[in-house]
Amino acid sequence: MYTETEMRSLYQCFAHMLEYPAGGALQAALKARGLLLDKDPASAAQLKEFYDYAATLSPGRLEEVYTGTFDLDAACHPYVGYHLFGETYKRSIFLVELKQRYAAEGFVFPDNELPDHLAVILRFLSVARDETQAQEIARDALLPVLDRMTGRAKSAGFDEDENPDAPKEESKKRTQFHGVLEALRSILQIQFQVLNVLETTA
């Protein structure tokens, strides 16, 4: 189990890795890997793969890979509300609620980004003063969405006849950013399994 300080640091690192590349992703990968080595070596290995891969690319090429992963593949859209609710009124309510939570904490996010972008939510979790609220968002929103983004569940953003994790195309579409998503999912899954055990035995 990670401490509150470690989780905040991990959220910050993953925000760097999962936002549109603007520098800092390589350093974030190294820092997060250091935190994971003892507790989650498989995720640490995935971040090393991401680092080794990204370090060989020019900034422009890394941007292309990011766009191909998150913007051109609907199964991996980086908007949490889209995966939970699709383009519905419920997503609109979700966006409003996020903005209200951000405002209450004094958290400011970029004007050109929606509040449910994965990296924005991660940055919020890294600074949120209300730890219970942070855990609620991570457990009830991020973890289910990461199941969808990694092909383990179906997103609300897809029609009934669409299959976002069709195996025939999965190997072609997979990039090192998928490994980052897998690592983040593993961290949250382990963290909340431990918390649930502690709560039930308390």
N, C-alpha and C positions, 0 to 999 in steps of 0.2 A: 504494500500500500504506500502511496506517495503522500507526503505531507502537503499541507495547504500551500506552503511556499514553493515546493517542487512542482505542484500542479499549476500554479500561476506561471512559473517559468516555462513549463512545457507548453501551456496555452500560447504564450508569447512566441515561443520558437515555432510552433506549428502555424501560427498566424503569418509569420514571415515566409514560411515555405509554401503556404497555400494562397497567398495573395498574388496579384499580377506581379511578375518579377520586377523588383526595383532595387536590387542589391540587398544583401543581408541574409539571403536564403542559405548560403553555404555555411556561414558562421552559426546560424540557427540550427542547422542540421548537426553540426559538431557538438554544440552545447547540449541539445536534446539527447544525442547519442550517449554523451557522458552520463546523463541522468538515468538512462535506461539500461546501461550495461549490466548492472547487477540484478535488477528486478525484472527486466524483460529483454533478454539478449536477442530474441528473434526480431523484435521491433528495432533494436539498436542496429542489427545487421541490415535491416531494410533502409534505415537512414544513412548508413554507410554507403549502400548501393546508390542512393539518391545523390549523396555528396560526390562520390566518384564519377557518376554520370554527369551531373550538372557542372562539375569543375572542368570538364572537357569541352563544354559548349560556349560559344560566344553569347553575350547577353541577348542578341537578336534571335539566335536559334533557340535559346531557353524560352523566350517569349512565345515563339512559334509552337513549341511543344506544349507550353501551358495552355495556349489558346485551343490547340487541337484536343487537349484533354478535357478542359472544363467548359469551353464555349461552343465547340462544334459537336460534342457528344452529349446529347440530352440526358443520358443516364448518369452523367457526372456533372450536371449543372451545379455551380457552387452556391446555389440559393436554397437555404434550409426550408423555407416556407413552401417553395415549389415542390420539393419532394414530399412534404407532409400533407399538403392540401391541393396541389395543382394550382392552376390559375383560377381560383375561386374567391368568393367573398371571405371565406375562412382565412385565406392567406392575407387578405387585406387587414383583417382584424389582428392577425399575428404580427404584421408589420407595425401596426399602431401600438400594440402592447410592447413590442421590443423598443420602439422609440420612447415610450413612457418610462420603461425601466432604465434605459440609457440616460434619459434626462434626470431621473431621480438620483442617479449615481454621479451626475456631472460628466458623463462619458460623451465625447464628441467623436463622430466618425466622418469620413470624407463625404462632401456634398455630392460627389459623382457616383456614390455607391449606395446600394439599398441596405437597410439595416439587417436583413437576413442573410447577407453574404457570409459564407463560412468563416472567412478570415476576420470579418468585423465582429462576429459573435465571439470568436476565440480571443480577440483583443479585449473585448468587454470582460470575458471571464477572467482574464489575467489581472484585471484591476478592480473588479467588483468587490465592494466591501461586504456585501451580504453573501456569506458563504453558502447558506442554505439555498438562496436563489440561484447562485452559480451552479450548485450541484443539480438543482431541478432542471435548469436549461440544458446542462450537459447530458443528464440521464434521459430526460423525456423528449428532447429535441435532437441534440447532436448524435447520440448513439443510434437511434433508429434511422436517422438519415445516412449515417456512415454505413449501416447495413445495406441501404439501398444503393449508395454510391459504389460500394464494393461488390455489388451483384448478389447480395444475400437476400434481398427482399425487393418488392416492386414499389416504385414511387407513385404517388397520387398524380404526378404530372403526366403519366402515360395513359393512353386509352386502353380499353380492355384487351384489344388484340395486339398490343405492342409488348414486346419482351425486352427490357433494357439490358438484360444480362445474357443474351443469346450466345451460347458457347462458340458458334461457328465464326463469330467476329471478335470474340473477346481477346484472343491472343494477338490479333493485329492491332487492336486499339490500345492495348495496355502500354502505359509509359511508367517512368520512375515515379511520377506523381501519384500513381495508384498505390505504390509501395508506401508513400507518406500517409495516404488515407488509411491503409491497412494498419500501419503503426499506431495512428491516432485512435482507431477503433479498438485495437488491442489494449491500449492504455486505459481507455474509458471502461471497457468491459471488465478488466481486472479490478480497477478501482472501485467500481460500483458493486461488483460481486463481493468484495471484501467488506464494503460498507454495509451491504445488506446482511451479511453474516453477523457483523458486529451489532447491528440494530436488533436482529432477532434473538441474539444471545444476551443482550443487555438486560 
